[in-house]
C-alpha cells in the first residue's frame, strides 16, 4: 500500500494565533507542573506515557501475529522476500536436477540419483547401478550425458564454447568406461593432446560405435576404445555442412541434430547443407582482451524473400562406408522445401517429413532399404486461406512401412487450432481419426501395436492450460475404442493434487512409463508400471531441492478468459502477491507487470511450476504479474500483428473485473516477438499501459529471417502491406517520452542487433525520450547477463511508475 502526500511550500498553512490568554496563579502552577516552566516546556511525562502506550500496542500486535502462525494471511506483511538471486538459482536448479534427466535405455531408466551419480534403474528387478560417480561429473562439469545401449560406456559432454563461425557452439567429449571406472577424452587426431571442440557426437543406434562431426565433416569410430577413426566425407567447408545444421535450421526451425542412425547402426541418414547462396549478416565480437582488435564475423542469414539453404538428405551404409541414396522431397512442388523430421522404424525403414517454404503443405514419405526408394504416405494441406502448419508430429509403425499415426491440425474459420490423431494406412492413403473427443493432442508418446494402444499427451478443451497423459485402448477398433486419462485426479493413480501438467515417455516394451510432473507443484519424476499404473520408483520426489522448495514460499494465481474482437478467447494468468487474501489485499491497489511470450506459438499460461523474474515480482516485491495470450496463436498469417490490440483489450477488461490493480502502474515487457508486442502496445493511443521494455525486439519483419516472417505474415508478394504496417519504426512518434526501455545484446542471434538499432534511430528522429542498453557479446538468449537484464527492467519500471504517480 502506498500513500503519497505532497505539500508544496505555502500550499496549506494555519494563520498565526494572536489570542491573549489570562491565567490565574492556581492555573499557572498546574501548567508548570505538567508542561514545565516557560524556559523548559518539554512534556516529558506525556512523551513517556505516549511511548508506553505505543509499545503496548506493538507488543500486542506481535503477540497476535505469532499466535496466528506463519501460514496466516497476516504473516504476509512480515514475510521474508524472495530475492532475485534466489529466484534465478531455484529455477536453474529445478531445470537441471528435477526435469528432463530421466531417459529409457530399453526398459531401464538412467537418471541422477540422490548422491549426484548417473545411475541406471531396472524396474523389473528394482536394482539401481551407478554408471558415473559424481566426482567425475564435477571434475568435468558436464552439461549432458548419453549412455550406450549396453550401458558399458557413457558419453560425457562438457566445456561448451562458440566455434570459429561465431554462432554455433561446440563441446568437448569424454567416454566413461563403466566397468573400469575411468574416462578418456575424444580426439580426432591422436597426436594432438588437447581435446578439440566437436560439433556433434552420438552413438550409432544400439551399437557402441560413435558418429562425430568436426569441421563440417562426418567421422565414424567403430570401437570406442580404439584410436581408429574413419572420415566419411571430405567436402565440408565454410559453405558446405555435413551432419550439422546451418543457422536457419537450428535457430528458426528448431532442428539441432541432422544425423539419424538406424537402430542397428548399419545405416545413417544425414543432411548436407549448402549455404553459399545465402546472404550474410555481419556482427562484431568485442572479446575480453583490450589489446586485441574487435573481430567482425558473419552469419549466413536468409532474410524474407531471399535465398534459403539448399539441403540434401543422404543415406550412408556404415558397414561399407559409402553413400547408398539421396532422398528427395515429394509433392512439395515449390522450390526450397524445409526438412522437418526424420524417424527410423526398425532397422530398414525411415519416415521423413518435408514442408513447403510457405509452410502450408507437409509431405510424409517412407524410404526402405536397400535402395531407399521412397513412396508417399500422407500429405497434409491447410484448409483455410493464409493458414500455416506447425512442426509435423508422427509415429511410424514398427511392423509396416505402410502405416503411421499423424497429429493433424484442425482449425475453425477463426484459425483456432486443435489437434487430432489420424491413423494413416497405405496404399490408398486412408486416414481415420482416433477417438479422443474433448482433447487437443500435444504429442504421441507411444504406439503399442501388440496391445492396440496409443499413448499421448494432450489438453482438455475446457482447461487448455493443463496437460495430461492419456491412453487410447482398442485403437484399431474405432467403434469400441475408448480414452483413459492416466494422470487425471479422478483415476486410481495417487498423484499429487497440485499437479496438472505432465510429460511422459514410454519404455521400449511399453511396460513402463516415465511421468514428469511439471507443475504447478515443484517438478518431480516417477516411473510407473503400465499394467496397474502404480509407482515403481520415485526418482527425485523427495530430493533436497524439491523438499526445500515445497516447504518454501507458496504462490497463488487467478485465471481469466475474455472475448476478443473476432469472437475467440484470450487467456490471462495472474500471479498474486504472497499470502494473498481477498479480504486484506482486495481492498488495496498493486502495480502490475505483463509479460508477453517469446514466440507466437508459445502458450505461456500453462499450469507449470514457476520461479524466476515472475515469482520475484509477485512473492518478493508484492507486484501482480500477468501472462496474456491472444490471437497470435491462431495459426493464421497476419494474426501476430493483432497481438497488441488483444493485450490492450484484455487489460481493459481486467481493470473492470478487478479493482486491486493500480491503473497508473501497469507495465509490459517481452523478448523477441514479445518485445515486438510490448513496443506496439506502448505506441498505441488506446493503451492503458504506462511503461514498456522491449528485449531484442523484432522491429522490421522484412529484416527478420525467412522462416519466421513468411510463416507469420506470408510471402512479400502476398503480404507486402502487412510488412509495412507491422514495422515498429512507423509508430515511434506515438511512444510517450520516458516510457520505453530498449535492450539488446551486441551479438543479436537470432534477432539481429540491426533490429533494435533501426528502432532506436526512428525514436531519435521522432525526438522521443527513451532509454537503451546494449550488452557486449551477449546473444539473443542473454544467459550470461540474465540477472543484470532483470535488474535493468525492475529499475526502469520503478522509475517510470514513480513518474506516473507524481
Secondary structure, DSSP 4 states (H G I P E B T S, - for coil): --------TTSS-PPP--------HHHHHHHHHHH--TT----HHHHHHHHHHHHHHHHHHHHHHHHH-TTSGGGGGGPPPPPHHHHHHHHHHHHHHTSS--EEETTEEEEE-TTS-EEEEETTTTEEEEEE-HHHHHHHT-SEEEE-TTSSEEEEEEEEEE-TTSSSEEEEEEEEETTTTEEEE--S-TT--SPPPBSEEEE-TTSS-EEEEETTEEEEESSTTS---EE--S---SSEEESS--HIIIIIS-----EEE-TTSSEEEEEEEE-TTS-EEEEEE--S-TTSPPEEEEEE--BTTS---EEEEEEEETTTTEEEEEE---S--SSSPEEEEEEEETTTEEEEEEE-TTS-EEEEEEEETTTTEEEEEEEEE-SSTTB------EEE-SS-TTEEEEEEEEE-TT--EEEEEEEEETTTTEEEE---TTEEEEEEEEEETTTTEEEEEEEETTEEEEEEEEEEESTT-TTT-EEEESSSTTSS----TTEEEEEEEE-TTSSEEEEEEEEESPPEEEEEETTT--EEEESSTT-HHHHHHHTS---EEEEEEEE-TTS-EEEEEEEEPTT--HHHHTTS-EEEEEEE-SSTT--TT------SHHHIIIIIS--EEEEEE-GGGS-BTTGGGGHHHHHHHHHHHHHHH-SSEEEEEEEEEEETHHHHHHHHHHT-TT----EEEEES----GGGSBHHHHHHHT--HHHHHHHHHHT-GGGGGGGSPTT-EEEEEESS-SSS-HHHHHHHHHHHHHTT---EEEEETT--TT-GGGHHHHHHHHHHHHHHHHHHHH-
